[in-house]
Amino acid sequence: MNKVILLNNRPVGKPVLSDFKFVTEAMPVPDDGEILLKTLYVSVDPYLRGRMNDAKSYVPAFQLNKPIQSGMIAEVTDSNHSGYKIGDIVSGNLEWKEYQVSTGKGLQVIHTADIYLTAYLGILGMTGLTAYLGLSEIAVPKPGETMIVSGAAGAVGSIAGQLGKIMGCRVVGITGSDQKVALLKSKFHFDEAINYKNTVDLTQSIKTACPDGVDIYFDNVGGKISDAVLNNINKHARIPVCGYISMYNETMQVLGPYVQPVLVSKSALMQGFIVGDFADKFAEAKKQLFNWLRDGKLTYHETIINGFEQIPQAFLGLFEGKNEGKMIVKI
């Protein structure tokens, strides 16, 4: 039998385990033009929370009692498709199933000799592309500028900070524990890092860490952290808004300081984006990221949870700050 994870309920506020349902189904068999895939690794990402709501967005909502989908790496174990052979390793957006059939549409064959597999879910996948394109297409860093990253020890934030350093910036990270502060400075070579949970006045802490002000703010979290950063931006600052995880589970609209006075007075650019906005840049971006990774200019950190049954718990852990770098489930 084949294990499958369905969306059982639309979460109200923070998701809980009962919002997911485990079922079993007959083992699938590929028809002509199809392949059978065995799941190897599953990516869990904060943006999946938005797809659990019955609301119009940039991607379709998950349907109740249907499998959840995310980025995955899988092995071809049977093939009736001329373009795939048994043993091929592929990545793509697939369903939370141990085994599934596919026509191959949307899949990328991974050449396993190039680099470790899970990189294709992170630094060479959506995560790395989001960090690179948010910076190169919106922030356009200049050497000597100060860049600050929220959610800095997470999957996107840890890469964005490293890219800022490569591009010549002084980089400061905001994170939620002293352990993550140490990780940012030792492994990812951030110039400074702030544990927002340990500071009484975050605006002042940012001012101290960024004595020349903030030229670029890579925003992953929104909320009060972003309010504090905005209080420190320079003239002509650029603010790519990648996410707002601090508000994903709110059940009512959250009101905070209004950004217009700051943006106008600083002639600042604040632009929300999703990685698909820059799809025409993917090939170029992947090549650059691969070269930097191969040359040792970029490093990578993963939190790996073992077991198909742990996928929902790993996802919930994202909202409790349990991940350092990319959260991945190994099947």
Secondary structure as GFF3:
##gff-version 3
##sequence-region A 1 331
A	DSSP	beta_strand	2	7	.	.	.	ID=ss1
A	DSSP	three_ten_helix	17	19	.	.	.	ID=ss2
A	DSSP	beta_strand	20	25	.	.	.	ID=ss3
A	DSSP	beta_strand	35	43	.	.	.	ID=ss4
A	DSSP	alpha_helix	48	51	.	.	.	ID=ss5
A	DSSP	beta_strand	69	79	.	.	.	ID=ss6
A	DSSP	beta_strand	89	95	.	.	.	ID=ss7
A	DSSP	beta_strand	99	102	.	.	.	ID=ss8
A	DSSP	beta_strand	108	110	.	.	.	ID=ss9
A	DSSP	three_ten_helix	117	120	.	.	.	ID=ss10
A	DSSP	alpha_helix	126	134	.	.	.	ID=ss11
A	DSSP	pi_helix	135	139	.	.	.	ID=ss12
A	DSSP	beta_strand	146	150	.	.	.	ID=ss13
A	DSSP	alpha_helix	155	166	.	.	.	ID=ss14
A	DSSP	beta_strand	170	175	.	.	.	ID=ss15
A	DSSP	alpha_helix	178	186	.	.	.	ID=ss16
A	DSSP	beta_strand	192	195	.	.	.	ID=ss17
A	DSSP	three_ten_helix	196	198	.	.	.	ID=ss18
A	DSSP	alpha_helix	202	209	.	.	.	ID=ss19
A	DSSP	beta_strand	214	218	.	.	.	ID=ss20
A	DSSP	alpha_helix	223	230	.	.	.	ID=ss21
A	DSSP	beta_strand	233	241	.	.	.	ID=ss22
A	DSSP	three_ten_helix	245	247	.	.	.	ID=ss23
A	DSSP	alpha_helix	260	265	.	.	.	ID=ss24
A	DSSP	beta_strand	269	272	.	.	.	ID=ss25
A	DSSP	three_ten_helix	275	281	.	.	.	ID=ss26
A	DSSP	alpha_helix	282	294	.	.	.	ID=ss27
A	DSSP	beta_strand	302	306	.	.	.	ID=ss28
A	DSSP	three_ten_helix	308	310	.	.	.	ID=ss29
A	DSSP	alpha_helix	311	317	.	.	.	ID=ss30
A	DSSP	three_ten_helix	318	320	.	.	.	ID=ss31
A	DSSP	beta_strand	326	330	.	.	.	ID=ss32
###
